Amino acid sequence: MVARGLSVRQTEELVKQAQAAPKDKVKAVTNPGAEQLQQRWGTALGMPVKIKHTDRGDGTLTINYRSLDDIESVLRKIQSQI
């Protein structure tokens, strides 16, 4: 930062801004087909589900649960389809 002539305060502000910047371009589902999939997963599992899709085409599937029994239920449902 010395080479750029920044003060300590300016450097701290740059670090703060960099940390606050989004790390990945993940956005909520806006694709109607993906929204339908999100609803179908939620209905099939009986618990809230969220799909986040990146611009690269990958993403995350989040299943909200209340107990370990809920997780066991998800596993049983998936295994019964295999």
Backbone hydrogen bonds, N-H to C=O, Kabsch-Sander energy under -0.5 kcal/mol:
donor,donor_aa,acceptor,acceptor_aa,energy
5,G,1,M,-0.6
5,G,2,V,-1.2
6,L,1,M,-2.1
11,T,7,S,-2.3
12,E,8,V,-2.6
13,E,9,R,-2.2
14,L,10,Q,-2.1
15,V,11,T,-2.3
16,K,12,E,-2.5
17,Q,13,E,-2.3
18,A,14,L,-2.3
19,Q,15,V,-2.3
20,A,16,K,-1.5
21,A,17,Q,-1.1
26,V,24,D,-2.2
27,K,53,H,-1.3
29,V,51,I,-1.0
35,E,31,N,-2.6
36,Q,32,P,-2.1
37,L,33,G,-1.9
38,Q,34,A,-2.4
39,Q,35,E,-2.1
40,R,36,Q,-2.6
41,W,37,L,-2.8
42,G,38,Q,-2.2
43,T,39,Q,-2.5
44,A,40,R,-2.8
45,L,41,W,-2.4
46,G,42,G,-1.8
47,M,42,G,-1.1
50,K,62,T,-2.6
52,K,60,T,-2.5
53,H,27,K,-1.8
54,T,58,D,-3.6
55,D,25,K,-0.9
57,G,54,T,-1.3
60,T,52,K,-2.3
62,T,50,K,-3.2
62,T,60,T,-0.5
64,N,48,P,-2.6
64,N,62,T,-0.5
71,I,67,S,-1.2
72,E,68,L,-2.3
73,S,69,D,-2.3
74,V,70,D,-2.1
75,L,71,I,-2.4
76,R,72,E,-2.6
77,K,73,S,-2.3
78,I,74,V,-2.4
79,Q,75,L,-2.9
80,S,76,R,-2.0
81,Q,77,K,-0.5
81,Q,78,I,-1.1
82,I,79,Q,-1.1
